Amino acid sequence: MNNTLFSLLLLWLTIASGSVLSDANSSQWNEEQLAIIELNRWLPLSLDKEGFNAFSEYFHPEYTNWYMKGDKQSLVDRDEYLSRVKAWHDQGNYATKSEVTPISIEVFCDIAYIRFIQVEHFAHKEKEPTMFIGQFASLLKKHNGQWKMYRTSFQERYRGPLKNSE
C-alpha cells in the first residue's frame, strides 16, 4: 500500500470512527473484534508468560510506537521498542494484570483500528507494584494471516504506585 493511499485510509478511519462508536460494555463485538480485544489484553501478560521471543512475534515487522506525551523523539521503531521492553523485563519487571475497555473497533480487510483504555498492574524486582492506565489508538495489520501490532499510539492517564491508584 503506497503512502498516499495509506494516509487517505487513516484519514477516512479517523473521520468514520467518530460515527461508529460502540458502548464500551456492549456485547456487540464480532468474533474478529473480540480476537483483537483479546490480543491487546494478552500482550502485556505474554512477555512473562510466553517469553520475549513469543512476545516479539506479536509485532509487525514495520511496527512503530508513539508515546503521545512526547514529541517526534518519542516515536520509536520495532527494534528500539522491543529492545526497551526486553531491558525492562530483564530487570525483573513484568505485568500481573491487564484489562482492556474497547471504545471502538473498525476492521477493513487486513487493517484494524482500535481505540481502548487499558489498565495494567506490574510487579518489580526491587520495588512495590505499580499501575498504568492508558488511552490507546492503535492499528493492527495482518501479517502471515495473523493480526500483528502495527502502529500504537498512547497517552497515560495514570502511572504510579498501585497502592495510591484506588
C-alpha positions as CSV (number, residue, x, y, z in Angstrom):
1,M,0.0,0.0,0.0
2,N,1.6,3.3,-1.0
3,N,1.9,6.2,1.4
4,T,-0.8,8.3,-0.2
5,L,-3.3,5.5,-0.1
6,F,-2.4,4.6,3.4
7,S,-2.7,8.3,4.5
8,L,-6.1,8.5,2.9
9,L,-7.2,5.3,4.7
10,L,-6.1,6.7,8.0
11,L,-7.9,10.0,7.4
12,W,-11.1,8.1,6.5
13,L,-10.7,5.9,9.6
14,T,-10.4,8.9,11.8
15,I,-13.5,10.6,10.3
16,A,-15.6,7.4,10.1
17,S,-14.8,6.1,13.5
18,G,-16.4,9.1,15.1
19,S,-19.8,7.9,13.9
20,V,-19.2,4.2,14.7
21,L,-18.7,4.4,18.4
22,S,-19.9,1.4,20.4
23,D,-20.8,1.2,24.1
24,A,-17.7,0.0,25.9
25,N,-19.8,-2.5,27.8
26,S,-21.5,-3.8,24.6
27,S,-21.6,-7.4,23.8
28,Q,-22.0,-6.5,20.1
29,W,-18.4,-7.2,19.1
30,N,-18.0,-9.9,16.4
31,E,-15.5,-12.7,16.6
32,E,-12.7,-10.9,14.8
33,Q,-13.2,-7.8,17.0
34,L,-13.1,-10.0,20.1
35,A,-9.8,-11.5,18.9
36,I,-8.4,-8.0,18.5
37,I,-9.5,-7.0,22.0
38,E,-8.0,-10.2,23.5
39,L,-4.7,-9.6,21.7
40,N,-4.5,-6.2,23.2
41,R,-5.4,-7.5,26.6
42,W,-3.0,-10.5,26.5
43,L,0.0,-8.6,25.0
44,P,1.4,-7.2,28.3
45,L,1.0,-10.5,30.1
46,S,2.5,-12.5,27.3
47,L,6.0,-11.2,27.9
48,D,6.3,-13.0,31.2
49,K,4.0,-15.9,30.4
50,E,5.4,-16.8,26.9
51,G,8.8,-15.2,26.9
52,F,10.4,-12.4,24.9
53,N,10.7,-14.2,21.6
54,A,7.0,-15.1,21.6
55,F,6.1,-11.6,22.7
56,S,8.1,-10.0,19.9
57,E,6.1,-12.1,17.4
58,Y,3.0,-10.1,18.1
59,F,4.6,-7.1,16.4
60,H,4.5,-6.4,12.7
61,P,8.0,-6.0,11.1
62,E,7.2,-2.3,10.3
63,Y,5.8,-1.6,13.9
64,T,6.1,1.8,15.5
65,N,5.1,3.1,18.9
66,W,4.3,6.7,19.8
67,Y,4.0,7.9,23.3
68,M,1.8,10.9,22.7
69,K,3.0,13.0,25.6
70,G,6.3,13.4,23.9
71,D,7.4,14.9,20.6
72,K,8.7,13.2,17.5
73,Q,11.6,11.7,19.5
74,S,9.0,9.6,21.4
75,L,8.3,7.7,18.2
76,V,10.2,4.5,18.1
77,D,10.5,1.7,15.6
78,R,10.0,-2.0,16.4
79,D,13.7,-2.8,17.2
80,E,14.0,0.1,19.6
81,Y,10.7,-0.6,21.3
82,L,11.4,-4.3,21.7
83,S,14.9,-3.5,23.0
84,R,13.5,-1.2,25.7
85,V,10.9,-3.8,26.7
86,K,13.5,-6.6,26.9
87,A,15.8,-4.4,29.1
88,W,12.8,-3.6,31.3
89,H,11.8,-7.3,31.6
90,D,15.4,-8.4,32.2
91,Q,15.5,-6.1,35.3
92,G,12.7,-8.3,36.8
93,N,9.7,-6.3,35.8
94,Y,6.5,-7.8,34.4
95,A,2.8,-7.3,34.0
96,T,0.5,-9.2,36.5
97,K,-2.9,-7.8,35.3
98,S,-4.2,-6.4,32.1
99,E,-7.7,-5.1,31.4
100,V,-9.0,-3.6,28.1
101,T,-12.1,-1.5,27.7
102,P,-12.7,-1.1,24.0
103,I,-14.2,2.2,22.8
104,S,-14.4,1.4,19.0
105,I,-13.0,-1.2,16.6
106,E,-13.1,-1.0,12.8
107,V,-11.8,-3.7,10.6
108,F,-11.0,-3.1,6.9
109,C,-9.6,-6.1,5.1
110,D,-6.1,-6.5,6.7
111,I,-6.1,-3.3,8.8
112,A,-7.9,-2.9,12.1
113,Y,-8.2,0.4,14.1
114,I,-9.0,0.1,17.8
115,R,-9.4,2.7,20.5
116,F,-9.4,1.5,24.0
117,I,-8.5,2.2,27.6
118,Q,-6.0,-0.3,29.2
119,V,-5.3,-0.9,32.9
120,E,-2.1,-2.8,33.7
121,H,-0.5,-3.8,37.0
122,F,3.2,-4.5,37.2
123,A,5.5,-6.4,39.6
124,H,9.1,-5.2,40.1
125,K,12.1,-7.0,41.5
126,E,13.1,-4.3,44.0
127,K,10.1,-2.0,44.5
128,E,6.4,-2.0,45.2
129,P,3.8,-2.9,42.5
130,T,2.8,-0.2,40.1
131,M,-0.1,0.6,37.9
132,F,-0.6,2.1,34.4
133,I,-3.8,3.4,32.9
134,G,-3.5,4.5,29.2
135,Q,-5.7,5.6,26.3
136,F,-4.7,3.9,23.1
137,A,-5.4,4.4,19.4
138,S,-3.8,1.5,17.5
139,L,-3.6,0.0,14.1
140,L,-3.2,-3.7,13.7
141,K,-2.2,-5.3,10.4
142,K,-2.5,-8.9,9.3
143,H,0.9,-10.5,8.6
144,N,1.2,-14.1,7.5
145,G,-2.6,-14.4,8.3
146,Q,-2.4,-13.2,11.9
147,W,-3.1,-9.8,13.5
148,K,0.0,-8.0,14.5
149,M,0.5,-4.7,16.3
150,Y,1.4,-2.2,13.5
151,R,1.0,1.3,15.0
152,T,0.5,2.0,18.6
153,S,-0.2,5.5,20.0
154,F,-0.9,6.0,23.6
155,Q,-1.3,8.6,26.3
156,E,-1.1,7.9,30.0
157,R,-3.9,8.7,32.4
158,Y,-2.0,7.4,35.4
159,R,1.4,5.8,36.1
160,G,2.5,5.2,39.6
161,P,2.2,3.1,42.8
162,L,-0.6,0.6,42.8
163,K,-1.5,1.4,46.4
164,N,-2.2,5.1,45.5
165,S,-4.3,4.3,42.5
166,E,-7.6,3.3,44.1
